[in-house]
Every structure is written in structure tokens, then in C-alpha cells.
Amino acid sequence: MFPEISPGRGRPRKTRGYVVGVVLVVIALVAIGLPFARNWWMKANSEEVTVSRNVAPGVAAAGSGLDLDIITVLSKDAIPAIDEPRFLTGAAAETQMLPGERLLGVVVDGEARAYPLKMLSRHEIVNDEVAGVPIAVTW
């Protein structure tokens, strides 16, 4: 049913050794080159700004500027906001959260909301209304 491979046929051992060597060299080059590629990409996507540091309020001194590179990692509006948040009861939330999990809490006119930081780290902003007051929760 299957053809028989006689000894000595197929890929010679020497060729396999070269293939393994080439693969190892490529892996090493990629590992060495990744930090350089990352730095190049970050520099290409950065914008230099100067922030002035005042010596006294309203008075700028010569040489008091601080040069910074602002690096754009994501495009504008790349992280979607939560515009219509849904909330769980306290008992339901306790079953889904770990003990000691951090929250950002808001209380307006006795009405309370809790926003898990784990969720805010993925969305960064929640547009909500608490006790009829529109709020933006950011992290």
C-alpha cells in the first residue's frame, strides 16, 4: 500500500543539519533584531514636544523646557468607550469578582456605581448617568 523507502534514500543527514542550522540562525537574528525594530517603530511613531517648567507661577526661565517624545501606540478612538453600561447586583458581582479586586466607585445623590479596574483597563472610559447626572468614568 505504501512505497518502501530503502536505506540511503530520502534527505541525507547532512542536509538536515544545514536546515536546522539555518533555522537556529534565523531565530537568533529575530531575537536580536526585535528590540531594535521596536525602538525604530516607536521613534517613527513619536512626536517631540517641549513642556515648559515655570520657576515661579506665570514666570518662565530660560532653559526650563523639558523635551519629551510622545509615542502614539494606538490610533485615535482605537479603544471603544462603553456608552450604555450594564450593572450586576452586589451578590452577582461577588460571584464574578476576586476578593480584593479593585474598583472605582462613584456616588451621586446616594446612588452608587462601581466600575472594576480590570474592565476600565480594556475600555478606559465609561459614559454613564448616575442619579440623572451624566458622568465620564476614565482610567
N, C-alpha and C positions, 0 to 999 in steps of 0.2 A: 504494500500500500504506500509506504513512504520510501523514497530512494535511500539507499545505503550510502553513507559517507565513509569513504575509505580513509585510513590513516594517511596523513600527509596532504589531504585536500582541505579546502576551506581557507580561511585567512591565516597566514603564517603568524606565529607568535611575535615575531619582530615587529610586524605592522601594528599589532595590538598595543605593544609597548609604546610606539610612537603616538598612537591615538590617545592613550592615557596621559602621556607626557604633554601633548598639546592641550588637552582638556585641563590639566593642572595648571599650566602656564596661563591659560585664558582666565581661569578662576582667580589666580593670583593677581593678574593685571586688573581685573574688575574690582577686586577687594582693595587694591592700592589706589585705583583711579576714582572710586566713589567719593571720598572726601573732597578731592579736587573738583570733581564735577558738581558736587553740591555747593561748594563755595563759589564756583563760577556762576551757577544758576542764581544763587542768592544775590550776588553782586549785579548780575544783569537785570534783576527784577527789583532793584532798590533805588531809592531816591534820596539824595543827600539834602538835608535841611540843617539850618543853623538855628539853635534856640538861644535866645539871649538870657543871661542871668543878670539880674539887676543887683547892684551893690546896695542900693537903698531903694525903697519903693519909688518908682517913677524916674529913677536916675540910672542910666546905663553907663557902664565904664568901658573904656577901650579894652579890647581883648577879653571881654567877659562872655563871648559867644561859645557855645558848645556845639560842635559838628556831630550830627547823628546820621546814620543810614537807616531809612525806613524801608523795610523789606515787605513787599506785597506777596503773600503766600497764596491767598485766595482772591478771586475777583470780587468786585462789589456785589453784594447780595448773594454770595455763594452759599451762605448758611441761612436756611429759611427760618423766619420767625414763626412762633406759634401765635396765631391770631384768635383762635377760639379754643382756649384750653378747657380740658375736661378734668374734673377732680373726683377723687375717691373719698369715701368716708374714712374717718380715722382708723376704724377697725380693718377695712380693706387695705388701706395703705400700710398698716403694720405687717400684714402678711406678705407684702411685696418688697418691703424695705429691710435693710440690715440694721441691727441695733447700732446706734451711734452714727447712722448716715446723716450727713449734713444737709440742712435745709436753709432756704432763705425765706423768712416769714414776713408777712405784711398784715397789718390790722388797720382797718379804716372804719370808724364809727362802730366798733365792736364786731365787725365782720372780719374773719381771719382767713388767710390763704397761706399755703406752704408750697414752695417750689423746690424740688430736690436739685441739689447742685449737679448731680450726675446727669440730669435731664438738661439743665441750663448749660452745661459744658458742651452739649451737642447742638444746641439751638441759639444760645447766647442772649436771646430776647424773647419775652412773652408779652404780648399786648393783651391786657386783661381789663376787667372792670370790677372794682370792689366797692360795695355799698353805693353803687351808682357813680363812682369816681373812676374815670379812665386812668390806668397806670401802665407804665412800661417797666417790666422787671428785666434787668440786664445782669450779665455775669461776665 
